[in-house]
Amino acid sequence: MIFRTATRQDLPAILALLAEEEQVVDPASVVVDAAYERAFEAIDSDSRNEMLVLALALADETGTTVLGCLQATYIPGLGKHGAERALIEAVRVRADRRGGGLGRELIKHAVERARERGCALVQLTSNKRRTEAHRFYASLGFERSHDGFKLAL
């Protein structure tokens, strides 16, 4: 397993992971339009954002296949004595690879990156309907501490 920052070539695989949680989507079927290109470029060029992937080296050594991803955003603030906090979003592991510890390793890797960066806190949100995900995050030491609110624009 390889943990690394996503490249532009990973974008179809990442979008495939985000498109459907319960089944495997072929990255070749994903349309990468200008909006996705702009969003990836904004993440990639911003030192406070990173898209991380968990990839498996191909047997023929021609590359990797993306099995998981997440986005980490590092937020400066005055709380916690001016320390940054990390926000983890868009956590996905390919549907046919869940249950084998890949998600645990991906989150642990992201938490370690936040720790190395000096973050005082790692936070994430999860849809209220994703009860299995909530158990997973709790097993990693995350605690429910706040109710979140969103306003669609």
GROMACS elastic network, one bead per residue, 0.5 to 0.9 nm:
[ bonds ]
;  ai    aj funct       b0    kb
    1    54     6  0.66624   500
    1    55     6  0.57592   500
    1    57     6  0.69189   500
    1   102     6  0.88779   500
    2    53     6  0.79692   500
    2    54     6  0.56449   500
    2    55     6  0.50742   500
    2    56     6  0.61634   500
    2    57     6  0.73645   500
    2    64     6  0.86077   500
    3    52     6  0.69932   500
    3    53     6  0.58100   500
    3    55     6  0.64600   500
    3   106     6  0.75332   500
    3   109     6  0.76259   500
    4     7     6  0.88704   500
    4    51     6  0.85755   500
    4    52     6  0.56783   500
    4    53     6  0.55955   500
    4    54     6  0.67632   500
    4    55     6  0.79140   500
    5    44     6  0.87899   500
    5    50     6  0.66756   500
    5    51     6  0.58084   500
    5    53     6  0.61381   500
    5    54     6  0.89296   500
    6     9     6  0.79567   500
    6    10     6  0.59768   500
    6    11     6  0.77032   500
    6    14     6  0.87260   500
    6    44     6  0.81814   500
    6    50     6  0.77950   500
    6    51     6  0.54990   500
    6    52     6  0.54425   500
    6    53     6  0.56945   500
    6    69     6  0.84486   500
    7    10     6  0.53479   500
    7    11     6  0.71053   500
    7    40     6  0.89212   500
    7    44     6  0.80930   500
    7    51     6  0.85860   500
    8    11     6  0.53979   500
    8    12     6  0.85279   500
    8    37     6  0.83157   500
    8    40     6  0.74199   500
    8    41     6  0.82509   500
    8    44     6  0.87246   500
    9    12     6  0.72109   500
    9    13     6  0.83424   500
   10    13     6  0.54294   500
   10    14     6  0.61783   500
   10    15     6  0.86935   500
   10    53     6  0.83427   500
   10    65     6  0.85989   500
   10    66     6  0.72380   500
   11    14     6  0.50801   500
   11    15     6  0.60865   500
   11    16     6  0.84986   500
   11    27     6  0.86208   500
   11    32     6  0.76198   500
   11    36     6  0.83132   500
   11    37     6  0.83724   500
   11    40     6  0.76703   500
   12    15     6  0.51462   500
   12    16     6  0.60944   500
   12    17     6  0.87237   500
   12    26     6  0.87215   500
   12    27     6  0.50043   500
   12    28     6  0.69669   500
   12    29     6  0.83270   500
   12    30     6  0.58921   500
   12    31     6  0.75009   500
   12    32     6  0.65612   500
   13    17     6  0.63369   500
   13    18     6  0.87612   500
   13    25     6  0.84633   500
   13    26     6  0.76859   500
   13    28     6  0.81018   500
   13    30     6  0.81088   500
   13    65     6  0.80075   500
   13    66     6  0.62089   500
   13    67     6  0.83471   500
   14    17     6  0.51253   500
   14    18     6  0.63221   500
   14    19     6  0.86090   500
   14    27     6  0.79646   500
   14    53     6  0.81519   500
   14    66     6  0.74191   500
   14    67     6  0.87879   500
   14    68     6  0.77518   500
   14    69     6  0.66362   500
   14    70     6  0.88922   500
   14    92     6  0.86560   500
   15    18     6  0.50102   500
   15    19     6  0.59219   500
   15    20     6  0.89962   500
   15    27     6  0.74464   500
   15    30     6  0.69779   500
   15    31     6  0.87443   500
   15    32     6  0.81234   500
   15    36     6  0.87282   500
   16    19     6  0.50929   500
   16    20     6  0.69060   500
   16    24     6  0.76596   500
   16    25     6  0.52606   500
   16    26     6  0.65473   500
   16    27     6  0.53099   500
   16    28     6  0.87073   500
   16    29     6  0.81843   500
   16    30     6  0.63613   500
   16    94     6  0.88890   500
   17    20     6  0.61699   500
   17    21     6  0.67919   500
   17    23     6  0.88717   500
   17    24     6  0.74500   500
   17    25     6  0.69591   500
   17    27     6  0.83996   500
   17    66     6  0.88839   500
   17    67     6  0.81675   500
   17    68     6  0.73629   500
   17    69     6  0.78135   500
   17    92     6  0.62028   500
   17    93     6  0.70705   500
   17    94     6  0.61221   500
   17    95     6  0.83292   500
   18    21     6  0.68168   500
   18    69     6  0.89038   500
   18    90     6  0.71998   500
   18    91     6  0.84505   500
   18    92     6  0.68441   500
   19    25     6  0.75161   500
   19    30     6  0.87785   500
   20    23     6  0.60162   500
   20    24     6  0.72162   500
   20    25     6  0.69049   500
   20    95     6  0.85883   500
   21    24     6  0.77986   500
   21    92     6  0.74972   500
   21    93     6  0.82692   500
   21    94     6  0.75523   500
   21    95     6  0.63559   500
   22    94     6  0.84684   500
   22    95     6  0.56115   500
   22    96     6  0.86060   500
   23    94     6  0.77157   500
   23    95     6  0.53408   500
   23    96     6  0.72930   500
   24    94     6  0.63156   500
   24    95     6  0.57280   500
   24    96     6  0.67458   500
   25    28     6  0.85868   500
   25    29     6  0.74858   500
   25    30     6  0.81608   500
   25    94     6  0.86857   500
   26    29     6  0.55007   500
   26    30     6  0.72419   500
   27    30     6  0.53433   500
   27    31     6  0.87122   500
   28    31     6  0.80746   500
   32    35     6  0.80450   500
   32    36     6  0.59951   500
   32    37     6  0.69021   500
   33    36     6  0.55118   500
   33    37     6  0.63471   500
   33    38     6  0.88273   500
   34    38     6  0.60864   500
   34    39     6  0.85466   500
   35    38     6  0.51712   500
   35    39     6  0.61817   500
   35    40     6  0.86217   500
   36    39     6  0.50621   500
   36    40     6  0.60621   500
   36    41     6  0.84762   500
   37    40     6  0.52358   500
   37    41     6  0.61268   500
   37    42     6  0.86116   500
   38    41     6  0.50960   500
   38    42     6  0.61191   500
   38    43     6  0.86985   500
   39    42     6  0.50876   500
   39    43     6  0.63149   500
   39    44     6  0.85489   500
   40    43     6  0.51626   500
   40    44     6  0.59451   500
   40    45     6  0.84806   500
   40    51     6  0.85525   500
   41    45     6  0.59225   500
   41    46     6  0.84497   500
   42    45     6  0.54015   500
   42    46     6  0.61922   500
   42    49     6  0.85673   500
   43    46     6  0.54086   500
   43    47     6  0.81669   500
   43    48     6  0.82384   500
   43    49     6  0.54120   500
   43    50     6  0.60271   500
   43    51     6  0.71560   500
   43    71     6  0.87450   500
   43    73     6  0.89527   500
   44    47     6  0.77702   500
   44    49     6  0.70422   500
   44    50     6  0.63311   500
   44    51     6  0.74778   500
   45    48     6  0.89233   500
   45    49     6  0.80758   500
   45    50     6  0.87964   500
   46    49     6  0.54761   500
   46    50     6  0.76632   500
   47    50     6  0.74583   500
   47    73     6  0.89698   500
   47    74     6  0.84903   500
   48    72     6  0.81127   500
   48    73     6  0.55929   500
   48    75     6  0.71234   500
   48    76     6  0.89912   500
   49    71     6  0.72028   500
   49    72     6  0.57334   500
   49    74     6  0.63103   500
   50    70     6  0.83945   500
   50    71     6  0.57128   500
   50    72     6  0.53611   500
   50    73     6  0.65623   500
   50    74     6  0.87714   500
   51    69     6  0.70066   500
   51    70     6  0.58012   500
   51    72     6  0.63698   500
   51    73     6  0.87938   500
   52    68     6  0.83253   500
   52    69     6  0.54810   500
   52    70     6  0.54063   500
   52    71     6  0.61320   500
   52    72     6  0.75767   500
   52   106     6  0.84229   500
   52   110     6  0.79178   500
   53    66     6  0.64953   500
   53    67     6  0.74887   500
   53    68     6  0.55755   500
   53    70     6  0.66608   500
   53    71     6  0.88409   500
   53   106     6  0.79622   500
   54    65     6  0.85679   500
   54    66     6  0.59352   500
   54    67     6  0.56935   500
   54    69     6  0.60499   500
   54    70     6  0.88775   500
   54    93     6  0.85262   500
   54   102     6  0.79559   500
   54   103     6  0.88975   500
   54   105     6  0.87823   500
   54   106     6  0.65977   500
   55    64     6  0.58021   500
   55    65     6  0.53381   500
   55    67     6  0.54540   500
   55    68     6  0.69488   500
   55    69     6  0.87906   500
   56    63     6  0.85389   500
   56    64     6  0.52481   500
   56    65     6  0.53148   500
   56    66     6  0.64885   500
   56    67     6  0.69826   500
   57    60     6  0.84103   500
   57    61     6  0.65521   500
   57    62     6  0.80986   500
   57    63     6  0.60413   500
   57    65     6  0.65883   500
   58    61     6  0.52221   500
   58    62     6  0.63411   500
   58    63     6  0.57187   500
   58    64     6  0.51663   500
   58    65     6  0.67876   500
   59    62     6  0.78293   500
   59    63     6  0.87176   500
   59    64     6  0.89029   500
   60    63     6  0.79465   500
   61    64     6  0.77995   500
   66    69     6  0.76877   500
   66    93     6  0.89420   500
   66    94     6  0.82951   500
   67    92     6  0.82867   500
   67    93     6  0.57465   500
   67    94     6  0.52659   500
   67    95     6  0.88978   500
   67    97     6  0.73417   500
   67   102     6  0.82722   500
   68    91     6  0.74803   500
   68    92     6  0.53204   500
   68    94     6  0.60008   500
   68   102     6  0.76259   500
   68   103     6  0.73126   500
   68   106     6  0.75082   500
   69    90     6  0.72146   500
   69    91     6  0.57390   500
   69    92     6  0.54209   500
   69    93     6  0.66647   500
   69    94     6  0.89840   500
   69   103     6  0.88685   500
   69   106     6  0.76499   500
   70    88     6  0.67849   500
   70    89     6  0.59438   500
   70    90     6  0.50272   500
   70    92     6  0.64899   500
   70    93     6  0.89984   500
   70   106     6  0.80110   500
   70   107     6  0.83193   500
   70   110     6  0.83699   500
   71    87     6  0.80633   500
   71    88     6  0.57280   500
   71    89     6  0.51801   500
   71    90     6  0.58223   500
   71    91     6  0.70973   500
   72    86     6  0.63650   500
   72    87     6  0.55552   500
   72    89     6  0.64459   500
   72    90     6  0.87498   500
   72   110     6  0.74010   500
   72   114     6  0.86414   500
   73    85     6  0.82753   500
   73    86     6  0.56180   500
   73    87     6  0.50891   500
   73    88     6  0.65782   500
   73    89     6  0.81953   500
   74    84     6  0.62460   500
   74    85     6  0.57261   500
   74    87     6  0.63299   500
   74    88     6  0.89252   500
   74   114     6  0.79852   500
   74   117     6  0.89696   500
   74   119     6  0.79335   500
   75    83     6  0.86921   500
   75    84     6  0.52981   500
   75    85     6  0.52503   500
   75    86     6  0.61746   500
   75    87     6  0.73714   500
   75   119     6  0.88486   500
   76    79     6  0.88413   500
   76    82     6  0.70964   500
   76    83     6  0.65467   500
   76    85     6  0.66303   500
   76    86     6  0.89795   500
   77    80     6  0.77786   500
   77    81     6  0.82832   500
   77    82     6  0.54256   500
   77    83     6  0.63856   500
   77    84     6  0.60395   500
   77    85     6  0.76905   500
   78    81     6  0.59988   500
   78    83     6  0.70255   500
   78    84     6  0.84949   500
   79    82     6  0.55647   500
   79    83     6  0.69729   500
   79    84     6  0.85968   500
   80    83     6  0.55291   500
   80    84     6  0.80459   500
   80    85     6  0.87734   500
   80   120     6  0.67172   500
   80   121     6  0.84734   500
   83   118     6  0.70585   500
   83   119     6  0.58537   500
   83   120     6  0.57772   500
   83   121     6  0.84157   500
   84   114     6  0.87809   500
   84   117     6  0.83433   500
   84   118     6  0.69520   500
   84   120     6  0.62364   500
   84   121     6  0.74529   500
   85   114     6  0.77763   500
   85   118     6  0.85049   500
   85   120     6  0.57545   500
   85   122     6  0.57443   500
   85   123     6  0.74113   500
   86   110     6  0.89574   500
   86   111     6  0.82671   500
   86   114     6  0.61807   500
   86   119     6  0.64451   500
   86   120     6  0.82096   500
   86   121     6  0.62959   500
   86   123     6  0.61611   500
   86   124     6  0.83440   500
   87   121     6  0.86030   500
   87   122     6  0.59487   500
   87   124     6  0.55526   500
   87   125     6  0.84816   500
   88    91     6  0.73938   500
   88   107     6  0.86695   500
   88   110     6  0.80526   500
   88   122     6  0.73150   500
   88   123     6  0.62908   500
   88   125     6  0.76893   500
   89   123     6  0.89945   500
   89   124     6  0.62487   500
   89   125     6  0.70381   500
   89   126     6  0.83443   500
   91   103     6  0.81515   500
   91   106     6  0.87538   500
   91   107     6  0.83939   500
   92    95     6  0.85057   500
   92   103     6  0.75624   500
   93    96     6  0.83892   500
   93    97     6  0.67449   500
   93    98     6  0.62544   500
   93   102     6  0.71621   500
   93   103     6  0.61535   500
   93   106     6  0.89062   500
   94    97     6  0.54424   500
   94    98     6  0.65994   500
   95    98     6  0.56950   500
   96    99     6  0.88571   500
   97   100     6  0.66240   500
   97   101     6  0.88458   500
   97   102     6  0.75901   500
   98   101     6  0.72919   500
   98   102     6  0.69986   500
   98   103     6  0.73911   500
   99   102     6  0.75108   500
   99   103     6  0.80957   500
  100   103     6  0.80347   500
  100   104     6  0.87331   500
  101   104     6  0.51508   500
  101   105     6  0.63007   500
  101   106     6  0.86783   500
  102   105     6  0.51595   500
  102   106     6  0.61203   500
  102   107     6  0.86773   500
  103   107     6  0.61355   500
  103   108     6  0.84335   500
  103   136     6  0.88149   500
  104   107     6  0.53347   500
  104   108     6  0.60671   500
  104   109     6  0.85345   500
  104   136     6  0.80993   500
  104   137     6  0.86804   500
  104   140     6  0.73880   500
  105   108     6  0.50241   500
  105   109     6  0.60227   500
  105   110     6  0.86273   500
  106   109     6  0.51280   500
  106   110     6  0.63326   500
  106   111     6  0.87247   500
  107   110     6  0.50337   500
  107   111     6  0.61116   500
  107   112     6  0.85338   500
  107   137     6  0.89183   500
  107   140     6  0.83189   500
  108   111     6  0.50787   500
  108   112     6  0.61312   500
  108   113     6  0.86429   500
  108   140     6  0.81365   500
  109   112     6  0.51390   500
  109   113     6  0.62862   500
  109   114     6  0.87460   500
  110   113     6  0.50710   500
  110   114     6  0.62973   500
  110   115     6  0.86555   500
  111   114     6  0.50486   500
  111   115     6  0.61533   500
  111   116     6  0.86343   500
  111   122     6  0.68829   500
  112   116     6  0.61105   500
  112   117     6  0.85166   500
  113   116     6  0.51062   500
  113   117     6  0.61949   500
  113   118     6  0.87677   500
  113   119     6  0.88939   500
  114   117     6  0.50269   500
  114   118     6  0.63888   500
  114   119     6  0.53345   500
  114   120     6  0.82383   500
  114   121     6  0.81214   500
  114   122     6  0.72556   500
  115   118     6  0.51270   500
  115   119     6  0.54608   500
  115   120     6  0.74123   500
  115   121     6  0.84314   500
  115   122     6  0.87839   500
  116   119     6  0.75595   500
  119   122     6  0.73177   500
  122   142     6  0.85706   500
  123   142     6  0.80076   500
  124   142     6  0.86924   500
  125   128     6  0.89740   500
  125   148     6  0.76601   500
  126   129     6  0.83014   500
  126   130     6  0.68647   500
  126   131     6  0.89406   500
  126   133     6  0.74051   500
  126   134     6  0.71732   500
  127   130     6  0.55652   500
  127   131     6  0.83768   500
  127   133     6  0.87547   500
  127   134     6  0.87772   500
  128   131     6  0.68667   500
  128   134     6  0.82830   500
  129   132     6  0.87223   500
  130   133     6  0.53414   500
  130   134     6  0.64361   500
  131   135     6  0.63983   500
  131   136     6  0.86401   500
  132   135     6  0.51979   500
  132   136     6  0.62481   500
  132   137     6  0.87796   500
  133   137     6  0.61849   500
  133   138     6  0.85591   500
  134   137     6  0.51872   500
  134   138     6  0.61494   500
  134   139     6  0.85746   500
  134   142     6  0.89898   500
  135   138     6  0.50882   500
  135   139     6  0.61431   500
  135   140     6  0.87975   500
  136   139     6  0.51363   500
  136   140     6  0.66367   500
  136   142     6  0.89988   500
  137   140     6  0.51429   500
  137   141     6  0.67190   500
  137   142     6  0.55200   500
  137   143     6  0.79754   500
  138   141     6  0.51328   500
  138   143     6  0.60490   500
  138   144     6  0.81058   500
  139   142     6  0.72900   500
  144   147     6  0.81868   500
